[in-house]
Structures are given as structure tokens and as C-alpha cells.
Amino acid sequence: MIRSLLLALALLFSTGPLGASPFGASVSEYTGTPEIVDGELRALLVELRFQGEADGMTDIELPDHWAGSERLYENIEDLSVENGSFAPVASPALRTIRHRPGAVLIVRYRVVGRSGADPGPGFEKAHPIIRPGWLYILGEGAFVMPAGRDDNPAAFRWAAEPEGWTFASDLDGVATSELTVSGVASSILIGGTDLRVTGREAGGQPVRVVLRGEWGFADDAFADALARVIAAENAYFNDEAIPYFVPLIPLTGGETGAISLGGTGRTGGFALASTTNQSLGDFLRLLAHEYGHRWFGGSLGPVAENGALEYWFTEGFDDFVAGQALVQSGVWTAEDYIARLNEVLLRYASSSAHGMSNTELAAAFWDNPDAQQHIYDRGHLFALVVDWSGVGEGGDVRRILRRMVREPQAFGADKTQAERFVESAAMEAFSLEEMLAGEPLELPLELFFLCGSLSWTEQPVYASGYSAETRGDGLLYFASVVEGSPAWGAGLRPNMRYIRRESFRPGDSSVPIVMRVADEVGERVLRWLPEGDETVRYLRLNYTPAPDEAEREACRARLAGETVSP
């Protein structure tokens, strides 16, 4: 064991003659090696090699704050520098190195984890997860950066992979000409003794999926479906393929009914973390949206200084395109698309943020979950209206987006993505100002004439009927139950202990809540419809599968964005 550790350290720190980097003097070269002691992972050893400033004084920036977490520099231990020395500490997140003018500096340190338990819902993603048998690290919490060199070229490599371990990153195989220092900082590293790596291709480019944990679907099914979705989105925008990397780690809590699914966009992929009670469809819907950010908020043009003001486009239209791509890829059926659309229609109509203006939604975005969701849903439904109207250059949304990809020079360099789309689509025809003011969207009732009919319906508002709290023993209890509510009628009472949800659909009162609870009598399963006293009126698409195969295919084509009008 000691010999293995010494070998790993030797590989990490033997970088060859000073100044002999194969990447050139201007490149910031990162090397990572796992520190394994007695078969257990203790830390990630990182070496950063780069050329210092000509004046002999070079600043380096340590991780500080990101994604709501602070003092990320506490993840860094044993910081040292070769061919220079640190000046007295002025800030824990900024260190100055004194050295010979233009010297090659070699900064070394250990990245350590701060938690002694596997991550669960609500974990702070900015902090490295380093467990005895695996690691999961987002670059913002781990990489030291030469100050002022965000856009300079960079390189990353794993120095050693101990026997029985697998390590992977979205940085693997990325050419130095395509990688920057900021790209390293926005990367994802994953490793462990139980990783499963599955590869596919989309448009001739690799799609890599790395999973750990047990899920309700096969690894191959995940990789196959993801590659199809990526290919469909590339075709949607008529854009070239790029490599893509998706790691997925399990979060604790799913066994008791906790539900958590989220992730973070990376330099060349998307980092996923989820409780294991999520379906393959849930992951694919999220990944279709996130891959869409390659264009929305990405290559379609500049974004507004206050990006939230244009989330109706960069997020809402992304949701719209993701749905069409999922159908086009064959991952979603017509029934899948319509079920998801009806969820959006109900959520849009029943949202507490329904009448807020776009400016108000943007201002409340980070503090009000309803406002956050509503700006997505409003943009999604607005995209349907735009797509149906078929005016402007090219007609439907897809043709306009393709033009934005194909002819970026046709727009003013300072025009944002949303402004470019508005210009191309003659947006005044769609009552843009009314939408931004918070006026209710009016969807044409014939919008999905090939699949069924949109009609108005009503149902009780969603009301769970209870509140819950975590108490001193760390368990969740029902703090209050509304007397006379369906939850009360089902037998739910204050001070019962929550065990897990068997099923429910947040926001939809037509789907029963099925809950396992316990009290002094024992465990039991309760079931009730979460119906409130008031009602919500909303549009619903009633799907009527046609008996003729050609007509069913016409419906599928409509949902995939292949047809625009009768």
C-alpha cells in the first residue's frame, strides 16, 4: 500500500525538467492524482504548472464562493509553490507568489472533502465530495487559477489511475487549443471503484455516460436514449456535433421518499446528482433542456446583462425545443409529450405568479420558486404560439433558430439572443408586449388539431392539507393537518411520523397522495386527493389517437415540430 502511494506521488510530482512542458510556456497545465491510503481515497492531489509574470510577482486565486457556498478555499490544504515563495497572506482566497521574472511556477495542493457522509438532497454542490471509495468534484470548488488568465489556454491530465479505480472528466481528451483556464474551473471530475462507463456516438462525436449506484433502468438504455436526444437537437439546429459527458451519482434519501434531481452545466457536459427514485424519462427531459443551453444562453448570441429578463426565451424556448427533440428522437411518444404539456398548462394557470410582469418575475426569480418556474412555463407556451403563427422569416421557431445559428453576422453584434429572435420573427405579431406585461397567453384551440383538441376544464386547486417539520431526532413529523381537509379525512393527524411517499404529483389535485406514516399504533398507508376549496380553470389537450397509422404519424410529426399549420 505504501509503495502504491509513493508511486502515485512520484508520478504526480515528477513533471520533468523545469520549463519543459509539452504544452508551451503560455499554457496553465493541471495534473490530478488520487491520494489513496490503505485502499481508501483521502484527497485529490493537484499540480498547477505555469509561467509567472515578467515582473516577478504573480497572483493566484483560490476557490472562494460559488453556488451559494462560501470559503471554498477551505477545501485546499498543503498549498506550496516551487521556484517561488508566497508573500504574507492578504486574503485567504488570493495569494501572491514572488519569483524570478518569467519563472516556471509549480503550485501543489490537496483537495479534501468536508463531509463524512454520502451526499443527500440539499447537499452543497460547490464542496468536493471525497469519500473512501469515490469522488465527485465540480471545478469551482477545487482548482486554483492564475489571476487574470481566465481565457488563457490550459491543459488537464490524470497522472495515475490506481488499480481497481476509474477516473473520468469532461476535460479528458480536450485539446489544449480548445481549453481555457476558466474551462478547467467549470469542469467535473468523478472517480471511484464502482464506476460504470458507457460510450456512444452522436454525429461522430463521443457521448460518455458515467454512473454509480443502482437505478431503475439499464446503463445502456440511458446512453442509447441520451445519444438519440443529442442527435435530434443537433439536427433541430442543423449544427455540428460536439463531445458530451454526463456523470450521474446517487443521493441518499430516495428510500424514504425524498425526491431530488438536479445538476450543473459543465465545460463539455452536464453533472447529474439524484435520488434513485427518479425515472429515465425525468433524466432525459432535464438533459434535453440542458443540452439545449449549448445554444440558448450559448452560441445563439450575447445574453442580457440581467439574464433573468430574457429567461422567457433562453429557458422557456429551451423547454419548448427540448420537448420537440424528445419526440423527434423517439424517446418520447405522443402520449409522453401531451402528458408533460398538460402538466405545464395546469401549472401555468394555477401559479401564484400568473399575473406578474416579466420584470417582476426576473426580480423575484432567485427568491420565489413560483416566479422561477412561471418564467419558464410562460416562455414555453409563448413559443407554441409563435411556432403556430408561422410569420416572419422562415415561419416556425425551428427555422428562425437555424437562421440564428447559420447567419450570426446578420444581426448587430450587441443584440442579445432574445432581440435577435424577435427581429427574425416579426415578434409584434405575437403580442410580445402583452406577454411581457403578464397578460394571459391565448393558445389557439386548434393548436394540436392533428392530435386532439384543446379545451377549457376546471379542477380543485392543489392543497396537500398538512405542514411538516424535522424534529430533534432528525425525523420528519406532520406539524399540522387542516381539519376537514381530504388529508384529515384520510386519517392524517399532527405528530404522526412521515416515512415515505408512495406516489403523488405536485400541483395536480387529480392525482392522489399516497403516504406511508407511523404513530404509536404502527405504520399505515394513507391515500387522499389533495383538493383545495377553490378551483383553477386551465386548458387541457385531450389526446385522441387516430385509428389510421398515417394520421398518428402526422400527430407525432406535429409534436416534433415538423409541421406548422393545417
N, C-alpha and C positions, 0 to 999 in steps of 0.2 A: 504493500500500500504506500509506504513512504517513498519507495523508489518511483512509483507511478506519479505521485505528487511532484517529486523533484523533476521528473521528466517533463511534466506539464509546465512547471515553472520555467524550466530551461528553454522549452520551446517558445514560451511567451516572451522571455526577456532576451533571447538571442536574436537580435534583429540585424546582425551583420555589421560591417564597418560603418562608422559614422558617416552620414551623408550618402550612403549607397542605396537609398530607397529606389526600388524599380519603378516607382510612380512619378518621380521627379520632385524637385525642391518645392514647388508651389502646392503640392498635394498634402492634405491632412490625412495621415494614414492611421486607421484604427485597427487594433488587433484584440480579439477577445478569447479568453481561455477559462474554462470552468475550474474552480478550485474545489477539488474533491478530497476529503479526508475520511478514512475508514469507510469508503464506499458511499459517503453522503456529501451532497453538494453544500458548500459553505458560502461561496461567493462567486462572482464573476470578476476575473482579473482583466483589466483593460489597460492597454498601452496606446498612447497617442503620440505619434511622431510627426513633427512638422518643423518648418524653418522659422526661427524667431525674427523679430523686426530688425531693421538695419540700425536702429538707434540703441539696441541692446536692452530694451525694455518691452516686454510682451505681456499682455493681459490674457488670462484665460477665465472663462465663465463656467461656474459650476451650476448644476441644476438648482433651480430656486423655487419658482411657483408655476403651477400648471394644473388645469382641470380642477380648480378648487382646492388643491393641496399646496401647502407652503413648506419652506425649509427642506426642500428636496435634497439639498447638499448634505443633509444628514445621512443620506444613503451612500455617501462617498467616504471611504476610510483609507488610511495609509497613503495619502497623496504625497507623491515625491516627484522630483524632476532631475534628470541627468543633463549635464552641460549647462547648468544654471542654478540659481538659488532663488527661493521665494523671499520677496520683500515682506516686512511686517504686515500682518493681516489688517486690512482696512475694512473689508466686508467678507463675510463667510461665503458669499456667492461670487466674489471676484478676487482673483489672486494675480499679483504681478510677479513676473519672473525676470530676474536680472541675469544677463548672459553676454557673451561676446557678440558683437554685431553680426547678425545673419547666421548665428549658430543653429545647428540642428538640435532641437529640444525633444527630449523623450519624457513624457509625463506618464506616470504609472499610478494606479489606484485600484482599490477593491470596491465593487458594488455589492452591498449587502441588503438583505430584506429586514423589515421592521416588524413583521408579524410572525407569530409562532403557530399560526393555523392556516388551513387552506382558505382561499377567499370565498365569501358568500355574497349575496345581494347587498349592494351598497358599498362594496369594497372601494378603496381609493386607488383608481387605476394608475395614477401617476407614480405610486410607490412600487418598486420592483418586488415581484413575488419570487422568493428564493426558498424552496422547500427541499428537504433531504433528497427527494427523487426527481425534482423538476424545477424549471424556472420559466418565468413569463415576464418580460421586461419591455416596457414602452420606452423609447429612446429619450424622451423628455426627462425621465427620472434617473437617467444613468450616464449620459455622455457629457463629458467636459468638452467645451468648444473654444478654439482660439477666438478671441474677441474681434468683432468686425469682419469675420471671414465667412459669414453665412453662405454666400454664393460661390465661395471658392471650391475647387474640385476636391473630392475626398475619395477614400477607399476604405473598405472594411473586409476583414477576413477572420475566420476562426483559426486559431493557431493549432489546436489539437482537439480531437474528439475521442475521449477515453472509451475503452472497450465497453460495450453494452449501453452506451449513451448515444443519443441522436440530438443534433442541434441544427436549427434552421432559422432563417431570417428572410425578410423581403429584400435584404441587401445582397443576398447570395447571388453571385454571377453578374451583378450590375457593373457595367464598365465604368471606369473612372471618369471617362468623358461625359457620363450621364448622371453622376452622383455628386452632390454638393455636401458641405458640412451640415447645412440645415436638413438635408435629406437623411443623413445619418441620425440626426437628433429626432427625426419624426419616423423612426423605424420601429420594428417589432422583432424581438428575439425570443425564441422558445426552445426549450431543450428538456430532455428527460430520458428515463429508462423505459418508458412505456408509450412513447410517441408512435403514431402510425402516419406515415407519409404516403399520400396518394397523388399521382400526377395525371394530368390530362393536357390536351392542347385545344386552343381556340384560335382559329386563323393562323396556325403555325407558331403560335407563342405559347409558352408553358403556363398552365394553371395548376398551382400546387396547393393542396389541402393538407394540413397537419392537425390531427385530432388526438386528444387524450380523453379518457373516460368512456363510459358506456352510454350510448344513445339509442333512441327508438328507431334508428334507420341505419342502413349499412354505409360504410365509408365510401364504397364505390358509387352508391346511389347519390350521395352528397356531391362527389366530384363530377359525376356524369351530368347531373342537373345544373350545377354551377357553370360548367363549361358551356352548356347549351344556352343558358341565360346570357352569359358574357358574349357569346357569338351573336345572339339575337340583338343585343344592344349595339354591338359594333355595326351590325347590318342596319339597324334603325338609323344610326347617324351616318352610315356609309363611311366609317372611319377605320383606320388600320388597327390591327390587334396589338395589344401590349401584354407583357408578362403580368401575372396576378398571383398573389399569395394570400391565403386565408388560414390562419391558425384558429382553433376552437378549443377552449378549455372549459371544464365543468365548474360551476359554482355550487357550493353547498346550499341546502335549504329546500331543494325541489322535493325531497322525500316527505316534507311536511306541508307541501302545497305552495311554498313560496314560488313566485314567478318572476324571473328576471332574464332579460335578453337585451344585450347591448353590445356596443363595440366602438372602435375608433378607426378612422381612416388613416392609412399609413403611406409611406413613400411609394410603395408598389403593391398595395393590397389593403386588407381590412382585418383588424384584430377582433375576434369574437370571444365573448365570455357569456355563459348562460347556465341557468339551472337545466337539469337534464330532462325536465318535463316539457320541453318545447318540441314542436314538430318540425320536420324537414321543411314544410311549407312556410313556417314562420321564419326560418333562417333564410330561405331563398327570397322571400319578399323583402327582408331587410337588405340582403346583399344586392338584389336588383336595384334597390334605391341607392345604396352606397356606391355601387359601380357607376351609376349614373352621374355621380359627382365628378367623374372624370371630365364631364362636360359642364354640368350645372355647377357653378361656382368654380369651374376649372377652365377648360380650354375655349369655352364659348366667348370669352372676353373678360374685361375687368368687372369687378363686383363693386357695389356701392360701399362707400366708407362705413356707413351703418348698414351692414349686410342684412339685418333683420327686416329692413324696409322693403327688400326685394325677395324675401323668403317665399312670398306667394308664387314667384317664378322659380327660383333656384331650388326650392324644396317641394312646392306644390306641383309644378310641372314635372319635376323628377318623379314624384309618386305616380303621376299620370303615365309617363313613359314606361316606368317600371312595370305597371300593370299590363300594358300592351306588349312589352317584351316577354313577360312571363307566359302570356298566351301564345305569342309567336314561337317561343322556344318549345312549346308543347308541355312545359312544366305545369301550367295551369290549364284546366278545362274551362269551357264557357261557364259551367256551374261555379267553379272556383272564383272566377273574375266577378261574377254577379253577386256572389255571397260577400266578397270583400267590398264591392261598390255599395251594396246596401248597408254595410256597417258604416261606411263614410257618410252616406246620405242621412242616416239616423243620427250619427254623432254631430254632423254639421248642424242639423236642425235643432238639436237639444242642447247644444253648447251654451254655457253661460256667457261666452264671449261673442255670441252670434251677431250682435249689433255693433260691435266695436269697429272703429275705423282701422285702416291698415297702420296708420301712425300709432294708434293706441295699442294695437296688437304687438307692434315692434317694441314699444316701450315696456310692455308687460311680459315680453317673451321669456325672459330668464326667471321670472318670479311667479308666473301664473301658468300652471300646466294646461288649463283650458285654452288660454290665449296661444300658447305654444302649438298645441295641436290644431287649433282652428285656422291658423295662418297656412298650415299645410293643406288642410281639407278645403279651404276656400280656393286656394290656388289650383288644387286638383280638379275641383268641379268647374272652375273657370276655364281650365284647359279643355274640358269636354265641350264647353260652349264654343270656345274658339275653334276647336277642331271641327265641330259640326257646321259652323258658319261658312267655312271654306272660302273666305275672302282674302284679299291681299295677294302678295306674290307667291304663287305655288299652291295656295289653298290650305291644306291641313297642317297641323302642328309639325308633323314629321318633315314635310318638305321645307318648312321655314327653318327648322333646326339644322337640316342638312345644308341649307344655304349659308347659315351662320358658320358652320364648320368649313365649308368649301371656300367661302369668299370673305374672310375676316377683313380684308382690305377695303371692302365695300362700305364699311362703317367708320365713323370717326373714332380715332384711337382712344379717345377719352370716354366714349359712350359705354355704359355698363351693359351687361348681358340682357337685362330686362328691357333697357332702352332699345337695344338692337332688335329684340324680338318685336317690341311694339311698333318700331319703324317698319319692319318687314311685313307685319300682319295687318297694317292699317287699323290699329287697335281701337280707334274711335268707334268702329262699327260694333264693338263688343261692349260698349258702355263701361270702359275701363274706369272712368272716374267714379261711377256709381259703385263698382266693386270695391275700389279703394276706400270709398266713404263708408262701407259697411252695409250697403243696401243688399237685401236678399237676392241671391242668384236665381234666375229663372231658367231652368233647364227645359229645352223643348221636349214635350211629351213623346214625340216621335223619334227621340234621340237614338234609341236602340230598336228601331222598328223591325230589324231582321231577327231579333232575339226574343222580343216580348214587348210589353207595354209598361211605361212609367205611369204611375197613378198615385194620387194622394191617399194616405192612410193615417190612422191615429193609433196610438197605444199609450199606456200609462208611462210616465217618466220613470227612470231607473232610481230606485231608492233601496239600499241594502237593508235599512231598518235597524242598524246597530253601529256602535263605535267600539273600538278595541284598543288595548294598551298592553305594553310589555311591562311586567312587574319585576320585583326584585329577584325572583328565581330565574329570570331570563326567558320565561314563557309568556305566550300571548293569551290574554283573557278578554272576554267581552265586558266592556266597562258599562255600557248602557244598551238597552233594547227598547225601541219605541212600542209602547203598549198599543195593542190593536192593529199593529202592522202585520203583514204576512209572516215576517220573521218571528214575531211573538206568537202568532197562531200556530207556527210550526213547532213551537216548544223551546225556542231560544230564550235564555234568561241571563241577566247580568251575573258575572262571576263564573260562568262556565268557561272552561279552558278550550281554546282553539287547538285542534290537532292538525287538520289539513282540509283544503278544499278539494272535493272530488270533481266538481265541474262548475263553471259559471262563465258568463261573458260580460265583462264590464261595460256598463252603459246600455245594455239591452234587457229590458224588463220582460221580454218574451221568453227568455232562457232561464230556467230555474237555477238558483244557487243550491248546490248540494254540498253540505258541510259536515265534516266529522268533528264532534265536540265531546267533551267529557265533564262530568261533575262527580259528586260523591257517590252517585248511583253507578257510574261507569261510563263507558263510551257508547255513543249512538250516532246515527247519521240523520241529519235533518234536511228537509227539502222545502223550498218555497220560491214563489215568483217574486222578484224584487220590485213590486209595483208601488209607486207613489200615488198620492191623491190627485195629482194633475195629469194632463195628457200632453203629448207632443204630436204635432202634425208634420209629416215628412213625406217626401217622395220615395217610392219603392219600385224597383224594377222586378216585375213579375215574369219570370222566365218560363217560356212555353216551348219546349223542344219540338222542332218541326219533325213530322214523320219522314220527310224526304231528306236523304243524306246531303244532297246538294244545298238545300236550304240550311241545314245545320252547319255546313261548311261556310256558307255565307255569313251566318251569325258569328262563327269563330273569327272569320276574316275581319268583320266589323270591329270586334273587340280587340283584335291585334293591330288595329289602325290601318288596315289595308283598303278599307272603303270609307267614303266620306259622306255620301248622300244617296237617297233613293235613286 
